């Protein structure tokens, strides 16, 4: 299974989505954000900001771009 996925939202912003359960310490240091092992979520990264939503849906890799954008709309800003 992939650790991340790219999608473009309806405004044309490209987001990279990460499964927090698959995070390494290197990613955490790069993001300056510690992974939340007790409550893992999805992390969204783009040129306009970073966001997190939890819990991480088990089927997130198979969601459509529109479904990921809906999750993104409910995600909490990390920046």
N, CA, C and O atoms as CSV, one atom per row, in Angstrom:
chain,resi,resn,atom,element,x,y,z
A,1,UNK,N,N,0.849,-1.194,0.000
A,1,UNK,CA,C,0.000,0.000,0.000
A,1,UNK,C,C,0.886,1.246,0.000
A,1,UNK,O,O,1.925,1.283,0.660
A,2,UNK,N,N,0.472,2.236,-0.729
A,2,UNK,CA,C,1.199,3.493,-0.799
A,2,UNK,C,C,1.071,4.266,0.510
A,2,UNK,O,O,0.103,4.113,1.254
A,3,UNK,N,N,2.077,5.098,0.766
A,3,UNK,CA,C,2.068,5.926,1.966
A,3,UNK,C,C,1.419,7.280,1.725
A,3,UNK,O,O,1.026,7.959,2.674
A,4,UNK,N,N,1.305,7.676,0.468
A,4,UNK,CA,C,0.702,8.972,0.164
A,4,UNK,C,C,-0.015,8.912,-1.176
A,4,UNK,O,O,0.119,7.964,-1.949
A,5,UNK,N,N,-0.778,9.966,-1.411
A,5,UNK,CA,C,-1.539,10.059,-2.660
A,5,UNK,C,C,-1.708,11.536,-3.013
A,5,UNK,O,O,-1.868,12.377,-2.128
A,6,UNK,N,N,-1.673,11.843,-4.300
A,6,UNK,CA,C,-1.891,13.200,-4.785
A,6,UNK,C,C,-3.299,13.332,-5.340
A,6,UNK,O,O,-3.836,12.408,-5.951
A,7,UNK,N,N,-3.890,14.511,-5.111
A,7,UNK,CA,C,-5.135,14.842,-5.786
A,7,UNK,C,C,-5.207,16.355,-5.936
A,7,UNK,O,O,-4.548,17.099,-5.209
A,8,UNK,N,N,-6.014,16.794,-6.886
A,8,UNK,CA,C,-6.208,18.222,-7.137
A,8,UNK,C,C,-7.639,18.559,-6.745
A,8,UNK,O,O,-8.588,17.916,-7.193
A,9,UNK,N,N,-7.781,19.596,-5.888
A,9,UNK,CA,C,-9.122,19.969,-5.438
A,9,UNK,C,C,-9.841,20.792,-6.501
A,9,UNK,O,O,-9.272,21.092,-7.551
A,10,UNK,N,N,-11.075,21.152,-6.230
A,10,UNK,CA,C,-11.902,21.850,-7.220
A,10,UNK,C,C,-11.426,23.268,-7.520
A,10,UNK,O,O,-11.887,23.880,-8.483
A,11,UNK,N,N,-10.506,23.799,-6.706
A,11,UNK,CA,C,-9.951,25.133,-6.975
A,11,UNK,C,C,-8.609,25.057,-7.703
A,11,UNK,O,O,-7.996,26.085,-7.991
A,12,UNK,N,N,-8.153,23.832,-7.999
A,12,UNK,CA,C,-6.901,23.643,-8.720
A,12,UNK,C,C,-5.676,23.466,-7.839
A,12,UNK,O,O,-4.558,23.408,-8.352
A,13,UNK,N,N,-5.856,23.378,-6.523
A,13,UNK,CA,C,-4.730,23.177,-5.607
A,13,UNK,C,C,-4.401,21.689,-5.524
A,13,UNK,O,O,-5.284,20.856,-5.317
A,14,UNK,N,N,-3.110,21.364,-5.689
A,14,UNK,CA,C,-2.661,19.983,-5.564
A,14,UNK,C,C,-2.342,19.679,-4.106
A,14,UNK,O,O,-1.614,20.427,-3.453
A,15,UNK,N,N,-2.886,18.589,-3.606
A,15,UNK,CA,C,-2.684,18.149,-2.231
A,15,UNK,C,C,-2.017,16.787,-2.232
A,15,UNK,O,O,-2.347,15.923,-3.044
A,16,UNK,N,N,-1.075,16.602,-1.316
A,16,UNK,CA,C,-0.524,15.275,-1.066
A,16,UNK,C,C,-1.104,14.809,0.261
A,16,UNK,O,O,-1.045,15.525,1.260
A,17,UNK,N,N,-1.661,13.609,0.263
A,17,UNK,CA,C,-2.338,13.061,1.436
A,17,UNK,C,C,-1.484,11.930,1.992
A,17,UNK,O,O,-1.051,11.039,1.261
A,18,UNK,N,N,-1.249,11.983,3.305
A,18,UNK,CA,C,-0.430,10.989,3.985
A,18,UNK,C,C,-1.241,10.249,5.034
A,18,UNK,O,O,-2.055,10.845,5.739
A,19,UNK,N,N,-1.017,8.970,5.132
A,19,UNK,CA,C,-1.603,8.132,6.174
A,19,UNK,C,C,-0.684,8.218,7.391
A,19,UNK,O,O,0.456,7.754,7.343
A,20,UNK,N,N,-1.168,8.802,8.461
A,20,UNK,CA,C,-0.342,9.037,9.641
A,20,UNK,C,C,0.131,7.738,10.308
A,20,UNK,O,O,1.132,7.749,11.025
A,21,UNK,N,N,-0.562,6.634,10.085
A,21,UNK,CA,C,-0.122,5.368,10.680
A,21,UNK,C,C,1.167,4.875,10.038
A,21,UNK,O,O,1.846,4.014,10.598
A,22,UNK,N,N,1.504,5.399,8.894
A,22,UNK,CA,C,2.698,4.977,8.161
A,22,UNK,C,C,3.862,5.955,8.311
A,22,UNK,O,O,4.893,5.805,7.656
A,23,UNK,N,N,3.696,6.948,9.169
A,23,UNK,CA,C,4.719,7.983,9.305
A,23,UNK,C,C,5.975,7.470,9.961
A,23,UNK,O,O,5.943,6.579,10.811
A,24,UNK,N,N,7.090,8.057,9.545
A,24,UNK,CA,C,8.383,7.789,10.162
A,24,UNK,C,C,8.816,9.035,10.928
A,24,UNK,O,O,8.219,10.101,10.777
A,25,UNK,N,N,9.832,8.900,11.731
A,25,UNK,CA,C,10.359,10.042,12.471
A,25,UNK,C,C,10.900,11.094,11.502
A,25,UNK,O,O,10.823,12.289,11.787
A,26,UNK,N,N,11.441,10.670,10.375
A,26,UNK,CA,C,11.960,11.618,9.378
A,26,UNK,C,C,10.847,12.515,8.848
A,26,UNK,O,O,11.044,13.721,8.697
A,27,UNK,N,N,9.685,11.944,8.564
A,27,UNK,CA,C,8.555,12.757,8.108
A,27,UNK,C,C,8.126,13.727,9.193
A,27,UNK,O,O,7.851,14.896,8.919
A,28,UNK,N,N,8.068,13.237,10.431
A,28,UNK,CA,C,7.656,14.099,11.545
A,28,UNK,C,C,8.615,15.282,11.691
A,28,UNK,O,O,8.174,16.406,11.932
A,29,UNK,N,N,9.891,15.045,11.550
A,29,UNK,CA,C,10.871,16.130,11.653
A,29,UNK,C,C,10.730,17.107,10.499
A,29,UNK,O,O,10.844,18.317,10.691
A,30,UNK,N,N,10.485,16.592,9.308
A,30,UNK,CA,C,10.305,17.459,8.140
A,30,UNK,C,C,9.075,18.343,8.308
A,30,UNK,O,O,9.096,19.513,7.924
A,31,UNK,N,N,8.025,17.807,8.866
A,31,UNK,CA,C,6.780,18.550,9.043
A,31,UNK,C,C,6.779,19.397,10.301
A,31,UNK,O,O,5.949,20.293,10.448
A,32,UNK,N,N,7.710,19.118,11.217
A,32,UNK,CA,C,7.720,19.771,12.528
A,32,UNK,C,C,6.376,19.537,13.229
A,32,UNK,O,O,5.832,20.421,13.891
A,33,UNK,N,N,5.878,18.343,13.061
A,33,UNK,CA,C,4.588,17.936,13.626
A,33,UNK,C,C,4.702,16.473,14.035
A,33,UNK,O,O,4.964,15.623,13.184
A,34,UNK,N,N,4.515,16.158,15.301
A,34,UNK,CA,C,4.647,14.764,15.720
A,34,UNK,C,C,3.437,13.928,15.301
A,34,UNK,O,O,2.299,14.383,15.422
A,35,UNK,N,N,3.676,12.708,14.808
A,35,UNK,CA,C,2.555,11.833,14.487
A,35,UNK,C,C,1.759,11.524,15.757
A,35,UNK,O,O,2.299,11.544,16.862
A,36,UNK,N,N,0.511,11.248,15.585
A,36,UNK,CA,C,-0.390,10.964,16.706
A,36,UNK,C,C,-0.723,9.468,16.708
A,36,UNK,O,O,-1.761,9.073,16.178
A,37,UNK,N,N,0.143,8.630,17.297
A,37,UNK,CA,C,-0.066,7.179,17.212
A,37,UNK,C,C,-1.336,6.693,17.910
A,37,UNK,O,O,-1.877,5.651,17.539
A,38,UNK,N,N,-1.818,7.424,18.910
A,38,UNK,CA,C,-3.023,7.003,19.615
A,38,UNK,C,C,-4.302,7.360,18.871
A,38,UNK,O,O,-5.365,6.813,19.161
A,39,UNK,N,N,-4.201,8.275,17.912
A,39,UNK,CA,C,-5.367,8.725,17.172
A,39,UNK,C,C,-4.932,9.113,15.752
A,39,UNK,O,O,-5.046,10.277,15.366
A,40,UNK,N,N,-4.432,8.133,14.970
A,40,UNK,CA,C,-3.884,8.462,13.649
A,40,UNK,C,C,-4.938,8.997,12.691
A,40,UNK,O,O,-6.111,8.627,12.750
A,41,UNK,N,N,-4.494,9.863,11.825
A,41,UNK,CA,C,-5.393,10.477,10.867
A,41,UNK,C,C,-4.785,10.569,9.482
A,41,UNK,O,O,-3.795,9.909,9.165
A,42,UNK,N,N,-5.400,11.402,8.674
A,42,UNK,CA,C,-4.872,11.728,7.350
A,42,UNK,C,C,-4.318,13.137,7.415
A,42,UNK,O,O,-4.920,14.028,8.015
A,43,UNK,N,N,-3.173,13.327,6.797
A,43,UNK,CA,C,-2.539,14.634,6.731
A,43,UNK,C,C,-2.549,15.095,5.283
A,43,UNK,O,O,-2.209,14.340,4.372
A,44,UNK,N,N,-2.941,16.341,5.087
A,44,UNK,CA,C,-3.043,16.945,3.766
A,44,UNK,C,C,-1.992,18.047,3.667
A,44,UNK,O,O,-1.913,18.910,4.541
A,45,UNK,N,N,-1.191,18.021,2.611
A,45,UNK,CA,C,-0.131,19.006,2.437
A,45,UNK,C,C,-0.247,19.639,1.057
A,45,UNK,O,O,-0.430,18.944,0.058
A,46,UNK,N,N,-0.135,20.989,1.011
A,46,UNK,CA,C,-0.179,21.712,-0.263
A,46,UNK,C,C,0.587,23.013,-0.118
A,46,UNK,O,O,1.116,23.326,0.949
A,47,UNK,N,N,0.636,23.759,-1.197
A,47,UNK,CA,C,1.293,25.069,-1.171
A,47,UNK,C,C,0.503,26.087,-0.356
A,47,UNK,O,O,1.031,27.142,-0.005
A,48,UNK,N,N,-0.764,25.779,-0.051
A,48,UNK,CA,C,-1.600,26.721,0.705
A,48,UNK,C,C,-1.757,26.334,2.179
A,48,UNK,O,O,-2.403,27.051,2.943
A,49,UNK,N,N,-1.174,25.214,2.575
A,49,UNK,CA,C,-1.237,24.847,3.982
A,49,UNK,C,C,-1.235,23.358,4.221
A,49,UNK,O,O,-1.195,22.546,3.297
A,50,UNK,N,N,-1.279,23.029,5.501
A,50,UNK,CA,C,-1.322,21.639,5.946
A,50,UNK,C,C,-2.524,21.459,6.852
A,50,UNK,O,O,-2.865,22.333,7.650
A,51,UNK,N,N,-3.161,20.299,6.708
A,51,UNK,CA,C,-4.359,20.008,7.502
A,51,UNK,C,C,-4.338,18.554,7.946
A,51,UNK,O,O,-3.638,17.718,7.374
A,52,UNK,N,N,-5.130,18.272,8.989
A,52,UNK,CA,C,-5.228,16.910,9.531
A,52,UNK,C,C,-6.680,16.616,9.871
A,52,UNK,O,O,-7.409,17.465,10.384
A,53,UNK,N,N,-7.076,15.374,9.564
A,53,UNK,CA,C,-8.391,14.884,9.969
A,53,UNK,C,C,-8.218,13.487,10.541
A,53,UNK,O,O,-7.393,12.707,10.065
A,54,UNK,N,N,-8.995,13.180,11.557
A,54,UNK,CA,C,-8.957,11.835,12.119
A,54,UNK,C,C,-10.360,11.406,12.482
A,54,UNK,O,O,-11.228,12.241,12.736
A,55,UNK,N,N,-10.580,10.130,12.506
A,55,UNK,CA,C,-9.627,9.062,12.259
A,55,UNK,C,C,-9.349,8.884,10.763
A,55,UNK,O,O,-10.062,9.411,9.909
A,56,UNK,N,N,-8.315,8.143,10.485
A,56,UNK,CA,C,-7.952,7.854,9.099
A,56,UNK,C,C,-8.893,6.773,8.562
A,56,UNK,O,O,-8.924,5.663,9.093
A,57,UNK,N,N,-9.658,7.088,7.515
A,57,UNK,CA,C,-10.541,6.053,6.950
A,57,UNK,C,C,-9.716,4.885,6.386
A,57,UNK,O,O,-8.727,5.099,5.685
A,58,UNK,N,N,-10.121,3.686,6.690
A,58,UNK,CA,C,-9.385,2.497,6.232
A,58,UNK,C,C,-9.289,2.443,4.709
A,58,UNK,O,O,-8.314,1.924,4.167
A,59,UNK,N,N,-10.281,2.969,4.026
A,59,UNK,CA,C,-10.331,2.885,2.559
A,59,UNK,C,C,-9.892,4.189,1.878
A,59,UNK,O,O,-10.261,4.420,0.726
A,60,UNK,N,N,-9.132,5.029,2.542
A,60,UNK,CA,C,-8.822,6.354,2.006
A,60,UNK,C,C,-8.157,6.298,0.638
A,60,UNK,O,O,-8.363,7.198,-0.177
A,61,UNK,N,N,-7.366,5.268,0.365
A,61,UNK,CA,C,-6.682,5.168,-0.935
A,61,UNK,C,C,-7.669,4.978,-2.083
A,61,UNK,O,O,-7.381,5.369,-3.215
A,62,UNK,N,N,-8.818,4.388,-1.809
A,62,UNK,CA,C,-9.783,4.127,-2.875
A,62,UNK,C,C,-10.845,5.218,-2.994
A,62,UNK,O,O,-11.716,5.130,-3.859
A,63,UNK,N,N,-10.791,6.245,-2.141
A,63,UNK,CA,C,-11.758,7.336,-2.237
A,63,UNK,C,C,-11.525,8.152,-3.505
A,63,UNK,O,O,-10.395,8.269,-3.978
A,64,UNK,N,N,-12.580,8.703,-4.039
A,64,UNK,CA,C,-12.453,9.582,-5.206
A,64,UNK,C,C,-11.828,10.906,-4.762
A,64,UNK,O,O,-11.767,11.202,-3.569
A,65,UNK,N,N,-11.368,11.691,-5.723
A,65,UNK,CA,C,-10.836,13.014,-5.400
A,65,UNK,C,C,-11.895,13.866,-4.707
A,65,UNK,O,O,-11.578,14.608,-3.777
A,66,UNK,N,N,-13.144,13.770,-5.147
A,66,UNK,CA,C,-14.234,14.534,-4.525
A,66,UNK,C,C,-14.434,14.110,-3.070
A,66,UNK,O,O,-14.692,14.950,-2.208
A,67,UNK,N,N,-14.315,12.817,-2.798
A,67,UNK,CA,C,-14.460,12.335,-1.416
A,67,UNK,C,C,-13.291,12.806,-0.548
A,67,UNK,O,O,-13.483,13.163,0.615
A,68,UNK,N,N,-12.086,12.807,-1.110
A,68,UNK,CA,C,-10.942,13.332,-0.361
A,68,UNK,C,C,-11.110,14.823,-0.097
A,68,UNK,O,O,-10.761,15.312,0.977
A,69,UNK,N,N,-11.643,15.544,-1.077
A,69,UNK,CA,C,-11.864,16.981,-0.884
A,69,UNK,C,C,-12.900,17.229,0.217
A,69,UNK,O,O,-12.793,18.208,0.956
A,70,UNK,N,N,-13.883,16.365,0.328
A,70,UNK,CA,C,-14.868,16.495,1.401
A,70,UNK,C,C,-14.204,16.294,2.760
A,70,UNK,O,O,-14.499,17.025,3.706
A,71,UNK,N,N,-13.311,15.313,2.868
A,71,UNK,CA,C,-12.559,15.124,4.117
A,71,UNK,C,C,-11.700,16.360,4.399
A,71,UNK,O,O,-11.635,16.839,5.531
A,72,UNK,N,N,-11.051,16.861,3.362
A,72,UNK,CA,C,-10.201,18.050,3.490
A,72,UNK,C,C,-10.985,19.227,4.035
A,72,UNK,O,O,-10.471,19.988,4.854
A,73,UNK,N,N,-12.216,19.385,3.594
A,73,UNK,CA,C,-13.053,20.512,4.047
A,73,UNK,C,C,-13.308,20.460,5.547
A,73,UNK,O,O,-13.590,21.489,6.161
A,74,UNK,N,N,-13.211,19.272,6.146
A,74,UNK,CA,C,-13.448,19.107,7.578
A,74,UNK,C,C,-12.154,18.982,8.381
A,74,UNK,O,O,-12.183,18.853,9.605
A,75,UNK,N,N,-11.019,19.021,7.680
A,75,UNK,CA,C,-9.730,18.848,8.341
A,75,UNK,C,C,-9.302,20.118,9.079
A,75,UNK,O,O,-9.621,21.235,8.670
A,76,UNK,N,N,-8.572,19.915,10.174
A,76,UNK,CA,C,-8.078,21.018,11.006
A,76,UNK,C,C,-6.750,21.521,10.448
A,76,UNK,O,O,-5.893,20.722,10.071
A,77,UNK,N,N,-6.577,22.824,10.395
A,77,UNK,CA,C,-5.352,23.435,9.895
A,77,UNK,C,C,-4.194,23.167,10.857
A,77,UNK,O,O,-4.360,23.234,12.075
A,78,UNK,N,N,-3.018,22.862,10.297
A,78,UNK,CA,C,-1.816,22.673,11.083
A,78,UNK,C,C,-0.851,23.838,10.908
A,78,UNK,O,O,0.210,23.861,11.531
A,79,UNK,N,N,-1.206,24.800,10.071
A,79,UNK,CA,C,-0.301,25.934,9.822
A,79,UNK,C,C,-0.937,27.239,10.236
A,79,UNK,O,O,-0.322,28.296,10.099
